[in-house]
Amino acid sequence: MNPNELSRKQQVELDKKAQKSFWIFVRDIFSESFRPFVGGKHVKKTCDFLEKNPKTARISAKDHFKSTSLYAHFAWLMWKFREKGSIECHYFSYERNMAAYHLRKLKDLLSLNPWFASLEDLKKRAESIIKYSWTGDPNEYILKPHGMLAFKRGIHCAGVYVDDPFQDPENKLDPVKVKKINRIFVTQIMDMPSKDGFLHVVGTPQTNKDFFFDDNIMSRFEVLKLPAITNFVKKEVLWPEHMSWEELIKRKQERGTRIFNQEYLCKPFSEEFSWFKRERIMKCVDAELVLQHYAANDNIRTIGVDVGKKVHPTHTIVFELKDDNRWTTVYHEFMDKTDYKMQVHKLNDIIDCFNVNYGWYDATRGEFEGFEEQGLLSRILKPVKFTSRSKFKWAANFDRIVTENRIVLPNDDRLISQILAVDSNLDAVESKDGHGESFWSIALALQADAKLRKKREPVLKTVIRKRPDIREKVFVKRHRPLFR
């Protein structure tokens, strides 16, 4: 509603209602900043959610009243607290520049709104810092921007907004940074609001390790997950007034399924772009699995070694083929800060202890070449070089065995995270924990399955019959012992 079109009495009545209801404020006052303003049940539900709960976390679809709801909330605070006291709040994004961008947008919206004509900007030259006061009112309303990874602790204030804390606009987020952001959120940001203050968080998930998915961290938050499509069968969407089913499907076609799933269906980025979905790998994990220190039987065993660079660890893993025809982990190790000479000694000991039958290691950069030439490396370990073709071949074999439910992995967070670090292009996110080493050590070790599979399968040969003009293909069994 434009104040110029209302009588003084109507303005006063609306003012009182807007102070009591965030939804009425957004619908009738803050809406004047937009041409046109799009409301609807989703906007009302979001307003009610923020008004009733001092601690909220929303995992929300892109362009669905995420940041705008935070802008509106701070504007509502200024509206409610006129002549009642000063307010200081803080706005966090992954980078400070992005938080500053949001504050500039809020400034622009308020400058367009006739209801805020008497609001004085006390920081006109500082575009990214908000400091307002109402004409004739000594109280000040302050909002400052921050980056998640760089700000001074010890701040206490009326309220905090956290907007896309994991969204790095330029890079896939390093898992180590995800852990750091989680730690900063818990140890610093959660303590910033005063006793009666608020903390409102909204964002797009990046990994399953984001604090959004940690039940302990979120125990005192009201949490909402708001995907853009709410029912695929009925073609129901979250905010039909703004983005219809047809529009969302067009965006899915333009962006591709994986980007769409992350941005509009609230599925973690790492989950959408990793070679394996977390659910598939977790089905292969046995929480009760106990690793071994030596060979307890005569079953076939295989070893894979992904040789790390100086800044990344080497990872090795040993599988045993059990009687149920599943490759079960019996040993694995990340060799952190271990020189190549010691790694070779360790690998030789592991092969001897487990009586390993097959083994492969990454020889792409030639770290073990000198040891091999001197006969210091076990002959069980065969060198292989990583090429685009070989990587996809090994990854496909790994994928097949997972699909067949023929692999058992230990419940080791680091091992699992480095499997999931490898994306659909077989590239991996670099982190202090590794660079997808466990994915490749497993893929190398599982070549044993492909090798043994060939021994079991009949060979297709061309046989010439009596008439030389007729050739037919028949199956001829090799005279080798059948493998299990």
C-alpha positions as CSV (number, residue, x, y, z in Angstrom):
1,M,0.0,0.0,0.0
2,N,1.3,3.4,-0.9
3,P,1.2,5.8,2.1
4,N,0.3,8.7,-0.2
5,E,-3.0,6.9,-1.1
6,L,-4.0,6.4,2.5
7,S,-5.5,8.8,5.0
8,R,-3.6,9.6,8.2
9,K,-6.0,7.3,10.2
10,Q,-5.4,4.4,7.8
11,Q,-1.6,4.9,8.0
12,V,-1.8,4.8,11.8
13,E,-3.9,1.6,11.8
14,L,-1.6,-0.1,9.3
15,D,1.4,1.0,11.3
16,K,0.1,-0.7,14.5
17,K,-0.8,-3.9,12.6
18,A,2.6,-4.0,10.8
19,Q,4.5,-3.7,14.1
20,K,2.7,-6.8,15.5
21,S,2.8,-8.9,12.3
22,F,5.9,-9.5,10.1
23,W,3.6,-10.8,7.3
24,I,1.4,-7.7,7.3
25,F,4.6,-5.5,7.3
26,V,6.0,-7.4,4.2
27,R,2.6,-7.6,2.4
28,D,1.5,-3.9,2.9
29,I,4.7,-1.9,3.6
30,F,7.9,-3.6,2.5
31,S,6.2,-4.7,-0.7
32,E,6.3,-1.0,-1.9
33,S,10.0,-1.6,-2.6
34,F,9.1,-3.9,-5.5
35,R,7.5,-3.5,-8.9
36,P,5.6,-5.9,-8.8
37,F,5.6,-7.6,-5.4
38,V,4.8,-11.3,-5.5
39,G,3.3,-12.7,-2.3
40,G,1.5,-16.0,-1.7
41,K,1.4,-18.8,0.9
42,H,5.1,-19.4,0.8
43,V,6.0,-15.8,1.6
44,K,3.4,-15.7,4.5
45,K,4.7,-19.1,5.8
46,T,8.3,-17.8,5.8
47,C,7.3,-14.5,7.6
48,D,5.4,-16.4,10.3
49,F,8.3,-18.8,10.7
50,L,10.8,-16.0,11.2
51,E,8.5,-14.1,13.5
52,K,7.6,-16.9,15.8
53,N,11.0,-18.6,16.2
54,P,14.2,-16.8,17.4
55,K,16.5,-19.5,16.0
56,T,15.7,-20.7,12.5
57,A,17.5,-22.6,9.7
58,R,16.1,-22.9,6.2
59,I,17.5,-25.1,3.5
60,S,15.8,-23.3,0.6
61,A,15.5,-23.3,-3.2
62,K,17.3,-20.6,-5.1
63,D,15.3,-17.4,-5.8
64,H,12.6,-18.4,-3.4
65,F,12.5,-15.5,-0.8
66,K,15.8,-16.4,0.8
67,S,17.9,-13.3,1.1
68,T,14.9,-11.0,0.6
69,S,13.3,-12.4,3.7
70,L,16.3,-11.4,5.8
71,Y,16.3,-7.9,4.2
72,A,12.6,-7.6,5.1
73,H,13.2,-8.8,8.7
74,F,15.8,-6.1,9.4
75,A,13.6,-3.5,7.9
76,W,10.8,-4.8,10.2
77,L,13.0,-4.4,13.2
78,M,13.7,-0.8,12.3
79,W,10.0,-0.3,11.9
80,K,9.0,-1.9,15.2
81,F,11.7,-0.3,17.3
82,R,11.2,3.3,16.2
83,E,11.9,5.5,19.3
84,K,12.3,2.4,21.4
85,G,16.1,1.9,21.3
86,S,19.1,1.3,19.1
87,I,19.7,-2.0,17.4
88,E,22.9,-3.6,16.1
89,C,22.8,-6.7,14.0
90,H,25.4,-8.6,11.9
91,Y,25.0,-10.2,8.4
92,F,27.2,-13.2,7.4
93,S,27.9,-14.8,4.0
94,Y,30.7,-17.1,2.9
95,E,32.7,-14.0,1.8
96,R,32.4,-10.5,3.2
97,N,32.0,-9.1,-0.3
98,M,28.9,-11.1,-0.7
99,A,27.5,-10.0,2.7
100,A,28.3,-6.4,1.6
101,Y,26.4,-6.9,-1.6
102,H,23.3,-8.0,0.3
103,L,23.5,-4.9,2.4
104,R,23.7,-2.7,-0.6
105,K,20.6,-4.4,-2.0
106,L,18.7,-3.7,1.2
107,K,19.8,0.0,1.0
108,D,18.5,0.2,-2.6
109,L,15.2,-1.4,-1.6
110,L,14.7,1.0,1.3
111,S,15.5,4.0,-0.9
112,L,12.7,3.1,-3.3
113,N,10.1,2.6,-0.5
114,P,7.9,5.7,0.3
115,W,7.2,4.3,3.8
116,F,10.9,4.8,4.6
117,A,11.2,8.4,3.3
118,S,12.0,9.7,6.8
119,L,14.8,7.2,7.3
120,E,18.2,8.9,7.3
121,D,21.3,7.1,6.0
122,L,24.1,7.9,8.4
123,K,26.6,6.0,6.3
124,K,26.0,7.3,2.8
125,R,29.6,6.9,1.7
126,A,29.9,3.4,3.2
127,E,27.7,1.5,0.8
128,S,28.2,-1.9,2.5
129,I,27.5,-0.8,6.0
130,I,24.0,0.1,7.2
131,K,23.5,2.8,9.8
132,Y,20.1,4.4,9.9
133,S,18.0,6.6,12.1
134,W,14.5,8.0,11.8
135,T,14.2,11.7,11.5
136,G,14.1,13.2,15.0
137,D,15.0,9.9,16.6
138,P,18.4,9.6,18.3
139,N,18.4,5.8,18.1
140,E,20.5,4.1,15.5
141,Y,19.9,0.9,13.5
142,I,23.2,-0.8,12.5
143,L,23.8,-3.8,10.2
144,K,27.4,-4.9,9.5
145,P,28.7,-7.5,6.9
146,H,31.1,-10.3,7.6
147,G,32.7,-13.3,5.9
148,M,32.4,-16.7,7.6
149,L,36.1,-17.4,7.7
150,A,37.4,-13.9,8.6
151,F,35.9,-11.8,11.4
152,K,36.7,-10.8,14.9
153,R,35.2,-12.8,17.7
154,G,33.7,-11.4,20.8
155,I,30.8,-9.6,19.1
156,H,27.5,-9.5,21.0
157,C,24.3,-8.0,19.4
158,A,20.6,-8.1,19.1
159,G,20.6,-10.5,16.1
160,V,22.5,-12.3,13.4
161,Y,21.7,-13.2,9.8
162,V,23.6,-16.0,8.1
163,D,23.0,-16.1,4.3
164,D,24.5,-19.0,2.3
165,P,27.5,-19.7,4.6
166,F,28.8,-22.5,2.5
167,Q,28.3,-20.9,-0.9
168,D,31.7,-20.1,-2.5
169,P,30.9,-18.4,-5.8
170,E,34.2,-19.4,-7.5
171,N,35.1,-22.9,-6.2
172,K,33.8,-26.1,-4.9
173,L,34.1,-25.9,-1.1
174,D,37.1,-27.7,0.4
175,P,35.8,-30.2,3.0
176,V,38.3,-28.8,5.5
177,K,36.7,-25.4,5.1
178,V,33.3,-26.9,5.7
179,K,34.5,-28.2,9.0
180,K,36.0,-24.8,9.8
181,I,32.8,-23.0,9.0
182,N,30.9,-25.5,11.2
183,R,33.3,-24.9,14.1
184,I,33.1,-21.1,13.7
185,F,29.3,-21.3,13.6
186,V,29.2,-23.3,16.8
187,T,31.9,-21.6,18.8
188,Q,31.4,-18.0,17.8
189,I,28.3,-17.2,15.8
190,M,25.8,-19.1,17.9
191,D,27.0,-17.1,21.0
192,M,26.7,-13.7,19.3
193,P,23.0,-12.9,19.8
194,S,21.9,-11.6,23.2
195,K,19.7,-13.7,25.5
196,D,16.5,-12.4,23.8
197,G,18.1,-12.0,20.4
198,F,17.7,-14.0,17.2
199,L,19.7,-16.1,14.8
200,H,18.3,-16.7,11.3
201,V,20.2,-18.9,8.9
202,V,19.3,-19.7,5.2
203,G,21.3,-21.4,2.5
204,T,21.9,-24.0,-0.2
205,P,23.6,-27.1,1.2
206,Q,27.1,-28.1,-0.2
207,T,27.9,-31.3,1.6
208,N,26.2,-33.7,4.0
209,K,28.7,-32.4,6.6
210,D,27.2,-28.9,6.6
211,F,25.9,-27.9,10.0
212,F,22.4,-27.9,8.5
213,F,22.5,-31.7,8.7
214,D,23.9,-32.0,12.2
215,D,21.1,-32.8,14.6
216,N,23.2,-31.8,17.6
217,I,24.0,-28.3,16.3
218,M,20.4,-27.8,15.1
219,S,18.8,-29.1,18.3
220,R,17.6,-25.7,19.4
221,F,16.8,-24.4,15.9
222,E,13.5,-24.7,14.0
223,V,14.5,-26.2,10.7
224,L,12.7,-26.0,7.3
225,K,13.7,-27.7,4.1
226,L,12.0,-25.9,1.2
227,P,12.6,-27.5,-2.3
228,A,11.1,-25.7,-5.2
229,I,9.1,-28.7,-6.3
230,T,7.0,-30.2,-3.5
231,N,5.2,-33.0,-5.4
232,F,6.5,-34.3,-8.7
233,V,3.4,-36.6,-9.3
234,K,0.9,-33.8,-8.8
235,K,3.3,-31.1,-10.3
236,E,3.0,-29.0,-7.2
237,V,5.6,-26.3,-6.5
238,L,6.6,-24.2,-3.5
239,W,5.9,-20.7,-4.8
240,P,3.5,-21.0,-7.8
241,E,2.8,-17.3,-7.9
242,H,6.5,-16.7,-8.6
243,M,7.8,-19.9,-10.3
244,S,5.4,-22.4,-12.0
245,W,6.0,-26.1,-12.7
246,E,6.6,-25.3,-16.3
247,E,9.2,-22.6,-15.5
248,L,11.1,-25.0,-13.1
249,I,11.2,-27.8,-15.7
250,K,12.6,-25.3,-18.2
251,R,15.3,-24.4,-15.7
252,K,16.1,-28.0,-15.1
253,Q,16.5,-28.5,-18.9
254,E,18.8,-25.4,-19.1
255,R,20.9,-26.2,-16.1
256,G,21.0,-30.0,-16.2
257,T,19.7,-32.3,-13.5
258,R,22.5,-32.1,-11.1
259,I,22.8,-28.3,-10.9
260,F,19.0,-28.1,-10.7
261,N,18.8,-30.7,-7.9
262,Q,21.3,-28.7,-5.9
263,E,20.0,-25.2,-6.5
264,Y,16.2,-25.9,-6.6
265,L,15.7,-29.2,-4.8
266,C,18.1,-28.5,-1.9
267,K,20.4,-31.5,-2.5
268,P,24.0,-31.1,-1.4
269,F,26.4,-30.1,-4.1
270,S,29.0,-32.7,-3.3
271,E,26.2,-35.3,-3.3
272,E,25.0,-34.3,-6.7
273,F,28.4,-34.1,-8.4
274,S,30.2,-37.0,-6.8
275,W,30.7,-40.3,-8.7
276,F,28.9,-42.1,-5.9
277,K,25.9,-41.0,-3.9
278,R,26.5,-41.2,-0.2
279,E,23.5,-43.5,0.2
280,R,25.1,-46.0,-2.2
281,I,28.4,-46.1,-0.4
282,M,26.8,-46.2,3.1
283,K,24.9,-49.4,2.0
284,C,28.4,-50.9,1.6
285,V,29.6,-49.9,5.1
286,D,29.6,-52.4,8.0
287,A,29.7,-50.5,11.3
288,E,30.7,-53.7,13.1
289,L,33.5,-54.6,10.7
290,V,36.8,-55.3,12.5
291,L,40.0,-54.8,10.6
292,Q,42.8,-57.5,10.8
293,H,46.6,-57.6,11.2
294,Y,47.4,-60.8,9.3
295,A,45.9,-63.4,7.0
296,A,43.5,-65.7,8.9
297,N,42.8,-68.1,6.1
298,D,43.7,-68.9,2.5
299,N,41.1,-66.7,0.8
300,I,42.2,-64.5,-2.2
301,R,43.3,-61.0,-1.2
302,T,44.1,-57.9,-3.3
303,I,45.8,-54.6,-2.5
304,G,45.5,-51.2,-4.1
305,V,47.8,-48.2,-3.5
306,D,47.2,-44.7,-4.5
307,V,50.5,-43.0,-4.1
308,G,50.1,-39.4,-2.7
309,K,52.1,-36.3,-3.6
310,K,54.1,-34.5,-0.9
311,V,51.0,-32.6,0.4
312,H,48.6,-35.6,0.1
313,P,48.9,-39.0,1.8
314,T,49.3,-42.3,0.2
315,H,46.4,-44.6,0.9
316,T,46.5,-48.4,0.7
317,I,43.7,-50.9,1.2
318,V,43.5,-54.7,1.3
319,F,40.4,-56.7,0.4
320,E,39.7,-60.4,1.0
321,L,37.2,-62.3,-1.1
322,K,34.9,-64.0,1.4
323,D,32.8,-67.1,0.8
324,D,29.8,-65.0,0.0
325,N,31.7,-63.6,-3.0
326,R,32.1,-60.1,-1.5
327,W,35.3,-58.1,-1.3
328,T,35.6,-57.3,2.4
329,T,38.1,-54.8,3.7
330,V,40.6,-56.4,6.1
331,Y,43.1,-53.4,6.3
332,H,43.5,-49.9,5.2
333,E,45.8,-46.9,6.1
334,F,46.4,-43.3,5.2
335,M,50.2,-42.9,5.3
336,D,50.3,-39.3,6.5
337,K,53.7,-37.6,6.6
338,T,55.5,-40.8,5.6
339,D,58.4,-40.7,3.2
340,Y,58.5,-43.0,0.2
341,K,61.1,-45.3,1.6
342,M,59.1,-46.0,4.7
343,Q,56.0,-46.4,2.6
344,V,57.7,-49.2,0.5
345,H,58.7,-51.0,3.7
346,K,55.2,-50.8,5.0
347,L,53.6,-52.0,1.8
348,N,56.0,-55.0,1.7
349,D,55.1,-55.9,5.3
350,I,51.4,-55.6,4.6
351,I,51.6,-57.8,1.5
352,D,53.5,-60.5,3.5
353,C,51.2,-60.3,6.6
354,F,48.1,-60.7,4.5
355,N,49.5,-63.1,1.9
356,V,48.2,-60.9,-0.8
357,N,47.6,-62.4,-4.3
358,Y,47.1,-59.4,-6.4
359,G,48.1,-55.7,-6.2
360,W,48.4,-52.5,-8.2
361,Y,49.8,-49.1,-7.5
362,D,49.8,-45.7,-9.1
363,A,53.0,-45.3,-11.1
364,T,51.9,-42.2,-13.0
365,R,54.6,-39.9,-11.4
366,G,57.1,-42.7,-10.8
367,E,57.6,-42.2,-7.0
368,F,58.3,-45.9,-6.5
369,E,60.2,-46.5,-9.8
370,G,63.7,-46.5,-8.2
371,F,62.6,-48.9,-5.5
372,E,61.2,-51.2,-8.1
373,E,64.3,-51.2,-10.2
374,Q,66.4,-52.1,-7.1
375,G,64.1,-55.0,-6.3
376,L,63.0,-53.3,-3.0
377,L,59.3,-53.3,-3.9
378,S,57.2,-56.5,-3.7
379,R,56.6,-58.1,-7.1
380,I,53.0,-58.5,-6.2
381,L,52.5,-54.8,-6.7
382,K,52.1,-54.0,-10.4
383,P,52.6,-50.4,-11.7
384,V,49.8,-48.8,-13.6
385,K,49.5,-45.3,-15.0
386,F,46.5,-43.0,-14.7
387,T,45.0,-42.0,-18.1
388,S,41.5,-40.7,-18.8
389,R,40.6,-44.1,-20.3
390,S,42.0,-46.2,-17.5
391,K,40.5,-44.1,-14.8
392,F,37.0,-44.5,-16.3
393,K,37.6,-48.2,-16.7
394,W,38.6,-48.7,-13.1
395,A,35.8,-46.4,-11.8
396,A,33.2,-48.3,-13.8
397,N,34.5,-51.6,-12.3
398,F,34.2,-50.1,-8.8
399,D,30.7,-48.9,-9.6
400,R,29.7,-52.3,-10.9
401,I,30.8,-54.1,-7.7
402,V,29.0,-51.5,-5.5
403,T,25.9,-52.0,-7.6
404,E,26.2,-55.8,-7.1
405,N,26.6,-55.2,-3.4
406,R,29.8,-57.1,-3.4
407,I,32.0,-54.8,-1.4
408,V,32.2,-54.3,2.4
409,L,33.8,-51.1,3.7
410,P,34.7,-50.0,7.3
411,N,32.8,-47.2,9.0
412,D,35.7,-44.8,8.6
413,D,34.7,-41.1,8.0
414,R,37.9,-40.1,6.2
415,L,37.9,-43.1,3.9
416,I,34.2,-42.5,3.0
417,S,34.7,-38.7,2.5
418,Q,37.6,-39.3,0.1
419,I,35.5,-41.7,-1.9
420,L,32.8,-39.1,-2.2
421,A,35.4,-36.4,-3.0
422,V,35.7,-37.7,-6.5
423,D,33.1,-36.2,-8.9
424,S,31.5,-37.4,-12.0
425,N,34.4,-36.3,-14.1
426,L,36.7,-38.3,-11.9
427,D,38.3,-35.1,-10.5
428,A,38.6,-34.7,-6.7
429,V,38.4,-31.8,-4.3
430,E,41.7,-31.1,-2.7
431,S,41.8,-30.9,1.1
432,K,44.1,-31.6,3.9
433,D,42.5,-35.0,4.4
434,G,43.4,-36.0,0.9
435,H,42.6,-35.8,-2.8
436,G,40.3,-38.8,-3.4
437,E,43.0,-41.3,-2.5
438,S,40.7,-43.9,-1.0
439,F,38.5,-43.9,-4.2
440,W,41.5,-44.8,-6.3
441,S,43.2,-47.3,-4.0
442,I,39.9,-49.2,-3.9
443,A,39.4,-48.9,-7.6
444,L,42.9,-50.3,-8.2
445,A,42.5,-53.2,-5.7
446,L,39.2,-54.2,-7.3
447,Q,40.9,-54.9,-10.6
448,A,41.4,-58.3,-9.1
449,D,37.7,-58.9,-9.6
450,A,37.8,-58.0,-13.3
451,K,40.9,-60.2,-13.6
452,L,39.3,-63.2,-11.9
453,R,36.1,-62.6,-13.8
454,K,37.8,-63.2,-17.1
455,K,39.1,-66.5,-15.8
456,R,35.6,-67.7,-15.1
457,E,33.9,-66.6,-18.3
458,P,33.9,-68.7,-21.5
459,V,35.9,-67.3,-24.4
460,L,34.2,-66.4,-27.7
461,K,36.2,-67.8,-30.6
462,T,35.7,-68.1,-34.3
463,V,35.7,-71.7,-35.5
464,I,36.1,-72.8,-39.1
465,R,33.9,-75.7,-40.0
466,K,34.4,-78.1,-43.0
467,R,33.1,-75.6,-45.4
468,P,35.6,-72.8,-45.4
469,D,33.1,-70.2,-46.6
470,I,31.1,-70.6,-43.4
471,R,32.3,-69.2,-40.1
472,E,30.4,-69.4,-36.9
473,K,31.1,-68.2,-33.3
474,V,30.8,-70.7,-30.6
475,F,31.7,-70.7,-26.9
476,V,34.8,-72.7,-26.0
477,K,35.6,-73.2,-22.3
478,R,39.2,-72.7,-21.3
479,H,40.7,-75.6,-19.4
480,R,41.3,-73.7,-16.2
481,P,39.9,-74.3,-12.7
482,L,36.7,-72.5,-12.2
483,F,37.1,-69.6,-9.8
484,R,34.9,-70.2,-6.8
